[in-house]
Each structure stands twice: as C-alpha cells, then as structure tokens.
C-alpha cells in the first residue's frame, strides 16, 4: 500500500513541476508582445 502512495505522490509532484515549468516558460516568452514588435506581413491576394 505504501508503494502506491509514494508512486501517486511522485507522479503528482512531477505533474505539478511540469505544469509550473510550462506556465513560466509561456509567460516568459510573452507571445502577444512578440507579435506587436514584429507583426506578421499581411498577405495580398
């Protein structure tokens, strides 16, 4: 029983760490600001 508790806790910690990593990488990149500085060229058809 203890092994399952340790395994579930370890997986939960990994998921929390991965979620925090993705959150801070996305906020650090700030994708909205990148499109203001260098907007995509408008396509002429």
Beta strands, then each sheet from edge to edge (+ up, - down):
end
